[in-house]
Amino acid sequence: MKVGILALQGAFIEHEKIIQELGAEVVEIRQRKDLEGIDGLILPGGESTVQGKLLRQLGLLNPIQQLINEGLPVLATCAGLILLAKTIDQ
């Protein structure tokens, strides 16, 4: 199993260590090509505004949304949950 972890900002190292301890392969997601062949995705905690901005700048937001909409399993914590939201009240 290959698990992608969004590694742009935030608490991704903690997730990476646990996934490796569980015996799965980890891919740090930093660019579009890193999404290829992943079986699941983790969106970690951090600063959601920064993560969202970086996802848009790097052209990752739409591909990640598409993979999730196609059924890619995803685990999100803290900021990652905000990134998954359809709408955000400010």
C-alpha contacts under 8 A as a table, 3 or more apart, distances in Angstrom:
res1	aa1	res2	aa2	distance
1	M	24	A	5.33
1	M	25	E	6.09
1	M	38	I	7.80
1	M	39	D	6.21
2	K	24	A	6.01
2	K	25	E	4.66
2	K	26	V	5.80
2	K	27	V	7.03
2	K	37	G	7.37
2	K	38	I	5.10
2	K	39	D	5.34
2	K	40	G	6.91
3	V	19	I	7.75
3	V	24	A	6.90
3	V	25	E	6.14
3	V	26	V	5.04
3	V	27	V	6.13
3	V	38	I	5.60
3	V	39	D	5.73
3	V	40	G	4.87
3	V	41	L	5.66
3	V	42	I	7.40
4	G	26	V	5.88
4	G	27	V	4.66
4	G	28	E	5.82
4	G	29	I	5.95
4	G	34	D	7.69
4	G	35	L	6.95
4	G	38	I	5.89
4	G	39	D	7.64
4	G	40	G	6.15
4	G	41	L	4.70
4	G	42	I	6.23
5	I	12	F	6.61
5	I	15	H	7.62
5	I	16	E	7.10
5	I	26	V	7.15
5	I	27	V	6.22
5	I	28	E	5.10
5	I	29	I	5.57
5	I	41	L	5.73
5	I	42	I	4.69
5	I	43	L	6.28
5	I	44	P	7.43
6	L	9	Q	7.86
6	L	12	F	6.81
6	L	28	E	6.08
6	L	29	I	4.67
6	L	30	R	6.73
6	L	41	L	7.58
6	L	42	I	6.32
6	L	43	L	5.49
6	L	44	P	6.75
7	A	10	G	7.39
7	A	12	F	5.73
7	A	28	E	5.39
7	A	29	I	5.39
7	A	30	R	5.83
8	L	29	I	7.44
8	L	30	R	5.97
8	L	51	Q	6.76
8	L	54	L	7.25
9	Q	12	F	7.40
9	Q	46	G	6.31
9	Q	47	E	7.45
9	Q	50	V	7.67
9	Q	51	Q	6.39
10	G	44	P	6.54
10	G	45	G	5.59
10	G	46	G	3.78
10	G	47	E	6.62
11	A	14	E	6.07
11	A	15	H	7.31
11	A	44	P	5.81
11	A	45	G	5.50
11	A	46	G	5.96
12	F	15	H	5.33
12	F	16	E	6.20
12	F	44	P	5.59
12	F	45	G	7.50
13	I	16	E	4.93
13	I	17	K	6.24
14	E	17	K	5.39
14	E	18	I	6.59
15	H	18	I	5.35
15	H	19	I	6.21
15	H	42	I	7.84
15	H	44	P	7.47
16	E	19	I	5.27
16	E	20	Q	6.18
16	E	26	V	6.53
17	K	20	Q	5.24
17	K	21	E	6.21
18	I	21	E	4.99
18	I	22	L	6.29
19	I	22	L	5.08
19	I	23	G	6.60
19	I	24	A	5.80
19	I	25	E	7.50
19	I	26	V	6.97
20	Q	23	G	5.07
20	Q	24	A	5.37
20	Q	25	E	6.34
20	Q	26	V	6.65
21	E	24	A	7.57
27	V	34	D	6.85
27	V	38	I	7.89
28	E	34	D	7.08
29	I	32	R	7.64
29	I	34	D	5.21
29	I	35	L	6.57
30	R	34	D	6.66
31	Q	34	D	5.61
31	Q	35	L	7.60
31	Q	58	L	6.68
31	Q	59	G	7.89
31	Q	60	L	6.82
32	R	35	L	5.71
32	R	36	E	7.77
32	R	58	L	7.86
32	R	59	G	7.14
32	R	60	L	5.91
32	R	63	P	7.57
33	K	36	E	5.69
35	L	38	I	5.96
35	L	64	I	7.95
38	I	41	L	7.28
39	D	72	L	6.85
39	D	73	P	7.28
40	G	72	L	5.82
40	G	73	P	4.87
40	G	74	V	5.75
41	L	72	L	7.28
41	L	73	P	6.34
41	L	74	V	4.69
41	L	75	L	6.37
42	I	74	V	5.65
42	I	75	L	4.79
42	I	76	A	5.70
42	I	80	G	7.91
43	L	74	V	7.39
43	L	75	L	6.27
43	L	76	A	4.60
43	L	77	T	6.51
43	L	79	A	7.67
43	L	80	G	4.49
43	L	81	L	7.56
44	P	76	A	5.80
44	P	77	T	5.23
44	P	78	C	6.88
44	P	79	A	6.53
44	P	80	G	5.14
45	G	48	S	7.70
45	G	76	A	7.61
45	G	77	T	5.21
45	G	78	C	4.61
45	G	79	A	4.48
45	G	80	G	5.59
46	G	51	Q	7.57
46	G	78	C	7.17
46	G	79	A	5.46
46	G	80	G	7.77
47	E	50	V	5.47
47	E	51	Q	6.16
47	E	79	A	5.94
48	S	51	Q	4.97
48	S	52	G	5.90
48	S	79	A	4.65
48	S	80	G	6.96
48	S	82	I	6.51
48	S	83	L	6.51
49	T	52	G	5.20
49	T	53	K	6.17
50	V	53	K	5.13
50	V	54	L	6.14
51	Q	54	L	5.16
51	Q	55	L	6.03
52	G	55	L	5.07
52	G	56	R	6.30
52	G	61	L	7.58
52	G	83	L	6.82
53	K	56	R	5.27
53	K	57	Q	6.20
54	L	57	Q	5.01
54	L	58	L	5.98
55	L	58	L	5.35
55	L	59	G	6.08
55	L	60	L	4.88
55	L	61	L	4.94
56	R	59	G	5.17
56	R	60	L	6.14
56	R	61	L	5.44
56	R	62	N	7.99
57	Q	60	L	7.73
58	L	61	L	7.97
59	G	62	N	6.95
59	G	63	P	7.60
60	L	63	P	5.49
60	L	64	I	6.04
61	L	64	I	5.34
61	L	65	Q	6.13
62	N	65	Q	5.02
62	N	66	Q	6.04
63	P	66	Q	5.04
63	P	67	L	6.22
64	I	67	L	5.16
64	I	68	I	6.22
65	Q	68	I	5.18
65	Q	69	N	6.07
66	Q	69	N	5.03
66	Q	70	E	6.13
67	L	70	E	5.06
67	L	71	G	6.53
67	L	72	L	5.53
68	I	71	G	5.16
68	I	72	L	4.71
68	I	73	P	6.88
68	I	74	V	7.11
69	N	72	L	7.22
76	A	79	A	7.64
76	A	80	G	4.56
76	A	81	L	5.12
76	A	84	L	7.87
77	T	80	G	5.01
77	T	81	L	5.55
78	C	81	L	5.41
78	C	82	I	6.87
79	A	82	I	5.04
79	A	83	L	6.33
80	G	83	L	5.02
80	G	84	L	6.47
81	L	84	L	5.12
81	L	85	A	6.54
82	I	85	A	5.18
82	I	88	I	7.66
85	A	88	I	6.61
